[in-house]
């Protein structure tokens, strides 16, 4: 039925135990620098895509580590792989490789190969 | 020593409830939406127990909803409450009985304000005198109507025609008790059992033979929250609260929700309709919603009063499934008839009917 002008808000609790962290584990295994990210946001600050869309690599890292994969999957295709984020990262995270591995993992997840 | 200590601590959770000579103040929501509740309360105390209970027709709203909506200033609401105390003084009463949990919260908040800021009390005395020429005394006791029914729960049990058991299986009914936040969460010492062990409704259910359900979100807000529902765009907050609460109680298969706050009764009743319309979700068994009653309505059912005289038909979620479980006989044809037998217009979209 339409016309209420309001709706039931979705539950915002994050159940860490129930979430699927296989994508994050897949990335961390192949690109260990993924673990060293401190979520400072330098990557997002320099990101060209982020300047024109709501894409944020920092947010993506957090989402993947929390296992909130659905939102991450929507976001990840926006990256143009320019690599500016690698240049500014104070922890030396190979962010470009993180994106590539994440895309690979999502593709494999579709085929139940992760 | 240990036992004495426990007794002393437990004594802090008890509440002195006056035995007689009550000055009654009505509730805006209750007399509009559940008129049978207040009528039963006055009838039970006055006619059945023979207590002295008085209400003054000059009594007004406490303006609590306006206060919580930021349209009534604190000094104004304190003067309104002071006027009610003046009416009580004129009538010669010392024990105030408050029908609404919002009002109860207002009365307790103002009482505590005056205690800690005596200059506010003096200012209020001055405002009231200048405006109306009235003077007032502070009450000896402040009691909510549910406290009184709790106090006389065994007297009701003695007069019970029905027990809160499924008459077919003999099993006690599973009942959710929901206590209004403004009853005991703001100033715990004014509630039976305080904020931690509020037993005002649980005590009634147990005395009348039912089973109290303990579920994860038992003390969660019902969703009423003034600022949440007054603005349409914010009502999703209110509805989401109610959804969370009902989702939490659903696995325990409640037969009934019992509340002591008019706002909780209204919202837990009417939001069930809204959630069903929006999402198609129902929280009772067999595709039915869960009836939400006030303690007087339940007391009336237990004592064998006609459900339509108690006003159960004015709820959004109808009580027929509960009446069938209790084995209460009722005539569906009388549901929307006046006392003199005239047929009233029939409402549409009633749930469980």
Contacts between the chains, C-beta under 8 A, distances in Angstrom:
chain1	res1	chain2	res2	distance
A	1	B	277	4.4
A	1	B	278	6.4
A	4	B	235	7.7
A	4	B	274	6.9
A	4	B	277	7.9
A	4	B	278	6.5
A	5	B	232	4.7
A	5	B	233	6.8
A	5	B	235	7.4
A	6	B	232	6.3
A	6	B	233	6.5
A	6	B	234	7.3
A	6	B	235	4.0
A	6	B	236	4.1
A	6	B	239	6.5
A	7	B	236	5.3
A	7	B	239	7.4
A	7	B	278	6.5
A	8	B	236	6.6
A	8	B	239	5.3
A	8	B	240	5.4
A	8	B	243	5.0
A	8	B	275	6.8
A	8	B	278	6.5
A	8	B	279	6.5
A	9	B	236	5.1
A	9	B	237	7.0
A	9	B	239	7.9
A	9	B	240	4.2
A	11	B	244	7.3
